[in-house]
Amino acid sequence: MPNIIFNADDFGISAGVNQAIYKAHTEGVLNSTSIMITLKYVSDALNLAKKMPNLNIGLHANLTNESSILSSAEIPLLVDENGKFKHGFVNLAILSVLHPKELKRQAKAEIKAQIDKALSCGIKLSHLDSHRHIHMIPSIFKAFMELCQEYNIPRLRFVNENPLLTIKSTRSKEWLTDGGLIKNLVLTSCAVANRILWKYKSDTYFYSIVNTCKITRDKLKNIKIPAKYKAVEVGIHPGMPEIDKQNIADVFDDNILKDYRYKELQTLLDKTVEQEFS
């Protein structure tokens, strides 16, 4: 049986998400999370982390939301004059074609600063990944590879989910209308490019993109993991929207308020989910 990594993204993004991650680890199967070290609720996340010594914590590197660590003079491709990130995945992908070397240099500098901040907060990083999966963009991915080597970080998320395997095991057809399949094809195409360009290989299978943000218990039934992988990472986004609705002024992403956050928390609280991977 492969090693199972249940990883919750967005640690530090809000009070509700932080509390959901704490509950999913202390009462459920969650064994890994990725922290957004630049966001408002990171102090709350760090305080909760002290109560969860057995929880692996990686960096959920951020190049798309809120403010950077470095100044606009240092990373002008990435942020506006106020230091706010100004691009999403698509624009960063375009920049990677137009300015590949400069984008890589600036992205590497900012992510390095985020790694240094996480380490200074006492976090021993178990892995690297990124918000919106922007690290899969080939020129940015190369920067992540180099930083993993420089800091001796054991694992870098590699989005390699086989969509046919997921679709065969998924009864609902939400992926036809919610963009999950398209998102998967974009990211797995990036994975192919990263294999070819940088000779990158991963022994961990990543599951969640086709059913992105809808990992309910039924989505994990009959899940098929290719035999060549030693581990599987289930990427998931638990939350407690009822808490975040009380702090609505701090919510910059409406996805934090979606019901699926609570449903994914329920998935993690069901310890029988581990049986699907036997």
Steps between C-alpha positions, in 0.01 A plus 500: 500500500636847417568755771188718527542876538182692578614858445289807580595810305455861615612480866508866608245631251218545754384416850248246370751316286750493787244353741392242240860387452547471877181294533581280198842416645403448863176312428546363150751376244673825400876452528639787293428863421646787297531842659458839329765681696420854380132520590314666788407184690845343496564590867185309592620209284840498668342492846285204397804328346665492843212278614552263204861380521430196282351700212733538200505859379615619161497840332197592288701752302299799388550716191138590429319641804546789740851634571854380433794498737735667253441854377356603164847622402637148550223306324324744261374219274301352787357789702358849456643817650330418832660156524181313414523197274343588166483174301311174501610169349425593138691828505796337674501231231506771232786677678689170511498504119574871456756541783599149616836583659385815677180339623697208638748734671232713665280203596799323652594808702150539645454130577842493662388788722184307591705189582731707720203650684349155560831370633541804724158418649630160604342291226698204371369484145394154384413609146439782256189568294314815400172688504315451169770244404706774335819305576410261216571772241832371360726803555362542855522125562875512431535763773312274742723207412810704574360625832407148610859398437646810665293461817492119499120493494394135450200532269371725222138455397470369144152516346491172307143375554385267223157641406374173351562312824317765701206523261456121502470500880279813523128448463402866478579702188568835665841512335320559168354832615722636778828511308668220690594303190635807319704598803640148518599500133677836535697391807588154372619661177730712714614180671595350164697814415681488836594136445642581158668833578638429847503117508284513811353182645274453799418186698181662638167495319286812543124457516234774506501715188220339298277523808668817619348642819234227502682215677202349676514148641349345186773655282756276670319171441678265261784746456776353283863585565748390231727229640823688423439761774618459858260761640176680420424856602132589529477876467203634693359832627315467832338800658240635740313764300279585799808638679623696200159659442550665838826656372375589153722809469807273504374272221671579170400174327133400490601133472573512873126540557384213277316204651750259343754609763285348774429190289871442448551535875241224549695282257812537714310424820385163362785267594360221281625697198842343551352163409456612139877492455560144623 
